[in-house]
């Protein structure tokens, strides 16, 4: 190697790199080294902060700053009140600024998540420092700042509660019994770790079955008849006798790692990690769901079984369409993003396999098949046909965003998390068009 380098440097056509170029090469090598360390979970907080600074500078190049405050609601009203002759141009400028800001919000969220994964006990000030860097460049509104603040507060409160519980219940079985009110069988095995967002629990067949069925099953064959995987649930606790019940999140991982022979263990350890990432995504989605109002189902439109027969066509359609948009499709979104986060491809097929209109309901399906005949046509039109169409086009649009948008997987997930699933096709089309600098239809 030394001889080779000497030959190259003595070649008259070889141009010695300048000190600046050497600095660029050195910085690039250091950057790649930090990215590798982050990927394998070996990076520390100081190194990550340095990496985030580099990524932030790149984001400013990829997504030009707005350099002014931009409240989407206020700016839209300005467009509506602008002179008719300039309104079209004003609307195009509004759309461009909105998309740039939405991208910045998504990237900002991924920065915070990266910090939390490395340092779960990060302070609110440190997370808001990240937010304010983006706010300065992309003009985040007071409402957007409030949402970020509330989500951070929710995370910090959850984290504080988990640490108090871990300190109080040092025995894993006692902790699970306290949170789930289920006394585990003697042959149920669990191992609890304090994760960034949840108690992450490895469980054998018996323990997984007991928790999954809310204590109704301790059948050793129950879990073996299900697909290998995990699930997310919640537990309630009172941190003091006079305090209100607090909810904490639990992820259960049943990959059977401890039961495998060593040659196969490394493969399933990878699968085990992917399940954990999948379930943690569900936890993060649940935290955000509590804050973002557009995910709340309009319960005023619910029709209960005793009123099925007397419901008018208008009430039936409103009920089914609200259930589709605010419940079924949002649950599809939650599962889809968790699947992708866990390393799987976005596929619509999984949401049709169990059947939407069935006793089990599939993902977000109707759980009561005993509807009067007057409901049947509406169910076919909305709950089956529209459901399948929305899922197919939504999944396709997300895959297009991944393939053509120039975003990483985590960035693409963050971009669509706050967007109602039914709006994904239009949103993804506009984001991609903006990145390509061509007008969207």
N, C-alpha and C positions, 0 to 999 in steps of 0.2 A: 504493500500500500504506500509506504514512504517513497519507494522508487518510482511508483506510478505518479504520485503527486509531484515529485521532482521533475519528472519528464514533462508533465503538463505545464508546470510553472516556467520551465526553460524554453518552451515552445514560443517562438516570436509572435505567433498569432494569439497567444493567451494574454488576456487583459487582466491585470491584477485588480481584484475588487477594491473599491474605495472603502474607507472606514465607515461611511454611512451605509453602504451596501452590506458590509460585514455586520453592522448593527441590525439591519433588517433581517438578515439570515439568522442571526443569533436570537432575535426576538421571535421569529417564526418558529424556530426549533423549540424555544422555551414555551411558546403558546401551545404547540402540539403536545408537548410533554405534559402540560397542565390539563389539557383536554383528556388525555389518556388517563391521568390520575383521577380526574373527576368521573370518567366513565366506569372505572373499576372501584370507585368509592374510597380512594386512597388520598384524596385531596383534603387539606386542612382549611380552616376558615380564612386565614391570611392569604393563602394561595388562591382560594376561590374569589376573594375580593379583587385580587389582581386580575384574574381571568374575566370577571364580570365587567371590570373597567375596559378591558380590551374589546369585549363583545358589545359593550354599550357604544364605543366609538364606531364600531362596524355598523351597528344599527342606525346610527346617525347618517352614515353614508348610504345604506340600503333604503332607508325610509326617511326622506327629507323632513326636518323639523317644521313645525307650524310657526314657532317663534312668537306666538300670541295666544291668549286665552281663547278656548273654543268650547263653548257650551252647546251641544247639539240642539237642544230645545230652543235656546235663544236664537241661535244662528238660523234655524229653520224658519222661525217667525220673521226674521229679517228678510229671508228669501221670499216668503209669501207676500211681504209688504213692499218688495222692491218694484220699480217700474216694470211694466209688462215687457218693454222692449229689451230690458237687460235681465229679465228673470231666468231665462233658459241658461245663460252664461253663469248667473249667480248660483243656480241649482247645480250645475256641473262642478263649480268650484267647491260648493258645500259638500257634495258627494266625495270629491277627492280628499278634502280635509278630514271628513268623517272616517273614511277608510284608513287614512294614515294614522289617525288617532286610535282607531280600533286595533290596528296592528300593534301600535305602541303599548296599548293596555295589555294585549296578550303577551308581548315580550316581557313587559314589566312583571306580569304574574309569574312567568317562567323563571325570571331572575329570583323572585322571592322564594319560589318552591325549591330552587337549587340551593339557596342559602339555608332554608329550613332542613333540607335533607342532610346537609353537612353539619349544621349546628341547630338542632331542634330547640335549644333554649335561647335562641336569638331573641333580642328585645324588640319591642314595638318601634322604638326610635330607630333601630338599625333597619327594620323593614320599611319604615316610612322614609328613611333616607333614600332608599332605592326608588320608592314611589316619587319622591320630590325631584330626583334627577330627571325622570321621565316627564313629570308634570311641567318642569321648566321648559322643556323642549317641545312638548306636544299639547300644552295648554289644557290639561285635564280640568274638568269643572268641579265645583264644590260638591255636587251630587256624586260624581265619580270618586272623589276623595273620601266622601262619607262611606260609600260602599266598601272601598278598600279597607278603611279603618274598622268598619264593623266586622268584616271577614277576618282581619287580623286579630281583633279582640276575641272573636269566637275561637280562633285557633289557640290563642294564648290562654284563654279560660279553660279550654279543654285540656291543654297541656298541664296547667296547674292542677286541675282536678285529678288527672292521671297520676301525677307524681305524688300527690297526697295519698291516693289509694294504694299505690305501690309501697309507700312507706308504712302504711297501716296494715296492709295484708301482704306479708312477705312470702307466704305460702301460695303457690300458683292455684291450687285447688280451692283454697279459701277465697281467693280473690274472685274466681269465676263464680263460685256459689253466691258470693255477696252480690255480684252484679246481675246474674241471671236468675237467681233464686232456685237454681237446679243443683242438687247434690249429685255429684258424679259417681258412677259405679266404681267399685274398687279396681276393676281392670281398665278403666278409662285413663288414658295417659295424656297429659297436657304439658306444654312448656310455654311460659308467657314471657314476652319481651316488651319493653316499653319503647314503642316506635314513635316517630315524629307526630303522627296524627291519631294513633290508636294503640290499644293493646294488641300486639300481633301474637297470635296463639297457634302453635303447632299442635295438632290433635290426631290421635289414632282413630280407628273405625268407631269404637264405642263412644268416645267423647264427642266426635263430630256428629254422630247420629243423635245423641242425647240433646246437644245444643241446637242442632238444626231443627229438630222436631219439638223444641220447647219442653224437653224432658219426657215426652210421650213415648219415646222409643229408645231402648238400649239394645236392640237387636244387632248383633255383631255383623250380620249379613246386610243390614240396611244400606250402609255406605258403599259396600262393595258392589251393590246393584246400581249405584249412581255413577256418573262420570267422575273421574279423578279430578279434584279441584278444591275450591274453598268457597267461603261466603262471608258476608259482612252482616253484623247485627249491632245492636246497641244494648247498653246496660244502664240501669238507674241506680243512683246511690244518694244518700244524704250524708254530706261531709260532716255535719253536726246534727244533733237530734232535732234542733229547731229550724234547720235550714230547709229550703225547698229541694225537691229531688233534682239532681244533676244528671245529665245524660253524657255518657262517654261511649266511644266507639270501640268495637271489638272486631278484629278480622280473624277468621279461622282458616287455617291452611292444612289441608289434608292431602299431602303428596306422598306419604308413606316412606320418607327418606330413611328413617331409622330401621325400617323392616327390610331394606334391600341389601344385597351382597355388595361389597366394595366396588367390583367392576362396573356396576350399574348406578352406583350412588351419585357420582359426579353429574351424570346426565339428569337425574331427577332432582338434584340440588338446583340446577339451572331452572327446571320446570317449577320447582318450589319457589324460587325467587320471582319468577314471572307471575305466579299466582298472587304472591304478596303485593307486587306492584299493581296488579289488577284490582285487588280488593282495596288497596289504599286509594286508588282513583275513585272508587265508589264513596269512600269516606270523604274525600275532598269535595266531590260533587254534592254530597249531602250537606256539608257545611255551607257551601255557596248557595244551595237551594233554599236554605233558611233565610238568606238575605235578599236574593234576587226575586222581586215580586212577580216577574213574568212567568214563573213556574208554578204559581199557586193556582190550584184548580178552583174554578168558580163553583162553589158548593151550592149556590142558590139554584143552579139548574139541575141538581141531582133529583132523579125520580126514584123513589124507593119501591121495592116489590109490591107493597100493598096498593100502590097507585099506578101500576103498570097499565091496567085495563082502562082506566079513566083518562089517561094522558092523551092530549091532542097531538096531531101530527107535528105542529110547530114545537111543542114541548119535547116530543120524542127526538126530533132532529137536533134541537138545541142541546139536549142532554147527551146524545151520542157524539156530536161534533166537539163539544167541550171536553168530553171524556177522551176523545181521540187526540185533540191538540194539547191538552194540559196534563194528561195522565199517560195514556198509552205511548205516544210518540216521545215524551220526555223520558219515560222509562227505557225506551229503545235507545235513546241518545246516551243515557247513563251507562247502559250495558255496552253499547258500541264503543264509546270512548275508553271504557275500562278494558275491553278486549284489545283495542289497538295499543293502549298503554302497556298491556301485558305481553306484547309482541306478536299478536295475531293480526291477520289482514282484516280489513273492514269488509264484511260480507253480509248481504241482506238475507241469505238463506236461513241463517239460524233463527231469524225472527218469524219464519213461516213454518218451521218444522213441527212445532207443537200445535199449530192451528190457532188462529185468532179467536174464532167463535167455537169454543169447546169448553168442556167442564173445567179443564185446567187453565185455559185462557192464554197459554204461551206468554210472551213478553207483553205485558200491558193489555192482555185480552179481557174480554167480558167473562166474568166468573159465574154468572147465573144464566144457564141455557133455557130456562123456562119462561120465555117471553110470549105474550099473546101474539096471535097471527098478525095484528096490525103493525107490530114491530119488525116483522121479518124482512120486508123490503128495505126499510131504512138501515137495518143491520147489515144486509148484503151490500148496500150502496156505500155506507159510511165506514162501518166497522170492519169490513172485509176488503172491498175493492179499493176504497180510498186509503185505508191503512197500508195495503200492499204497495200501492202506487207511491205513497209518501215515503215509505221505508226504502223502496228501490231507488227512487230519485235522490233521496237524502244521502244514502250510502254512496251512490255513484258520484255525487257532487263532492263529497268528502275525499274520495279517492282521487278525483281530479285535482282538488286543492293540494293534496300531498304530492302528486306527480308533476303538476305544472306551476304551482304557486311559489316554489323556491323556499318553502318553509320546512323546518325540521318537524319531526313527529310531534314533539312536545309543543312547539309553537302552533302547529295546526290545531291541536287539541285545545289549547288555550284560546285560540281565535274563535272557535265555534261553541265553547262551553256556555256562554251567556246568550247565544242566539237560539230562539225557539227552533226545534228540529224542522218544523214545517217550512221555515224560512231559509233553511240551509242552501237549497239550490240557487236562489237569487243572491244570497250573501256570498257564497263561494264564487259564483260567476263574476260578481263585481270586484271581489278581491283579486282574482286572477287577472281580470282585465286591467285593473289599476297597476298591477305589477308589470304587466306587458305594455303599459302606456297606450292601450287601445280602448275606445269607448265600449262599455257593456251595453247590451241590448236591454 
